[in-house]
Amino acid sequence: MNRIAIVGHPSSGYTDVEALLKHYGMGEAAPSRREGMSVHDIEAALFKAHNAVNIKQVQTEAELSQLTPSSVWQGLALDFLLGNMQQKGVWGWASSNTLPLLNMWHEVDDQTAFLLVYQHPAIALQNALDRKESISPTEVLNNWAAYHGALLAFYLRHPERSFLVHTQQLLSQPQEVIKALPGLSAKPAEGAVTTTKASRLTVVLNSLEGCEQAELAYLEAEPLARLLSEQMVEKHPALSLFEELQASASLPNEINSEVASEDAWQHFRKQRAVLLNTLTKLQQALEKEISKNAALKRENEELKKTPPTPAVAAVDTTELQQENSMLLEQLHIVQEELEKLYSQARKKATVVSEKGPYYGADQRIKRQLTYRLGAVLVNSYSVTDFICLPLKLKREYDSYKKDMKARNGERLPPISQYADFHLAEQVKRHLSYRLGKVLMDNAGSPMGWMKLPMALSRETKAFHKERQH
């Protein structure tokens, strides 16, 4: 297989995966031979011909059913493959629109490998915030779930030519997937450097006198937004689908990216202090520039009153005034953005600190030993993981006892009195809880330990069967 189709949701970071594979030798796809169309042009034409729904607007998996182009339309795909026949090495492309056309590419070319990438649904919510979209969180998560449901269905139908991988895990540990894709180099090209585009706010603040890099980091990072996004996902079926992706993936995520509530609060507290400090510096810089501008105006007025001399005539203050004007405009924009950010931060603090009904029923279930041991089982994928499984279970049990000791004396109401009690029932349907319960039920006797592997296998199969229905 010397062709790779990288397919992922718009929030999956599939373009970062494409850039990574190019560092390891994957070539750019050439346009089709006869029509000169790129793969994106071909997909757009097929979408239009079949009245397909825009990927970003779908809300159900049924809207992403596989398209069945006629032989005439398939001719475009074949012409595209012919246009790349002269490529000697591995080549490929990345697109989120390839999803409804996966069956077509699978049928017309048996030399194409499919790299299917995914990330946590909370990333989709954060991306929607960054793009300032008016779409509701439920619509964002429905879109994520519809796309990844169709993605997983294709992977389960064609595992022989497909790789289901978590984007961040692949970017941090690419060698396992690189080895599985023939034709790619074992080492990245020299000088291959991944760069991150700085935000508009960072660029302006970098030019601000006395602004430290540590302060910029606090302004850019958003653990509180990540925490709120994760809590929103907890109430949506997208979380169960993410767990199923993790259980089925060739390279699942092993990096713990969850944000603790206390960590998010501490960051938020420091971020507010940095915001106030930065606003003060901006105000000082603004006053300084206003003073300079006033001085330039006075100087200009004096020059107008003075009869021109060769030396004075040579002085042109127009360029300086334009530069000053642009700088003042930039500072005003940044000040407005920071004031909005500070205002939003204060509102979030009010919401977080308000007293009201009890919440967090799902988190109480997740703190139970049943769920925690089950999570260890769910996150064990490789042979090495299973060899070390008893040690991991022992370590998790010790951690649980330590947490219980730290919470000694904590009085909480019955879980049935929580306003979000229904979330606890949802968590009990998670694969982690179900496997943990099987483990706890069988751990009391030698015979139970002997039956444990089969019991875990049956429970996992039952979970996947329920997901399919």
Secondary structure as UniProt FT lines:
FT   STRAND          3..8
FT   TURN            10..11
FT   HELIX           14..23
FT   TURN            24..25
FT   STRAND          27..28
FT   TURN            33..35
FT   HELIX           39..49
FT   TURN            50..51
FT   HELIX           55..57
FT   HELIX           61..64
FT   HELIX           71..82
FT   TURN            83..86
FT   STRAND          91..94
FT   TURN            97..98
FT   HELIX           99..101
FT   HELIX           102..108
FT   TURN            110..111
FT   STRAND          112..118
FT   HELIX           121..130
FT   TURN            131..132
FT   HELIX           137..157
FT   TURN            159..160
FT   STRAND          162..166
FT   HELIX           167..172
FT   HELIX           175..180
FT   TURN            182..183
FT   TURN            190..191
FT   HELIX           200..206
FT   TURN            209..210
FT   HELIX           213..220
FT   HELIX           223..234
FT   HELIX           238..248
FT   HELIX           261..305
FT   HELIX           310..313
FT   HELIX           318..353
FT   HELIX           361..367
FT   HELIX           369..378
FT   HELIX           383..387
FT   HELIX           389..406
FT   TURN            407..409
FT   HELIX           415..417
FT   TURN            419..420
FT   HELIX           421..427
FT   TURN            428..429
FT   HELIX           431..442
FT   TURN            443..444
FT   HELIX           446..468
//
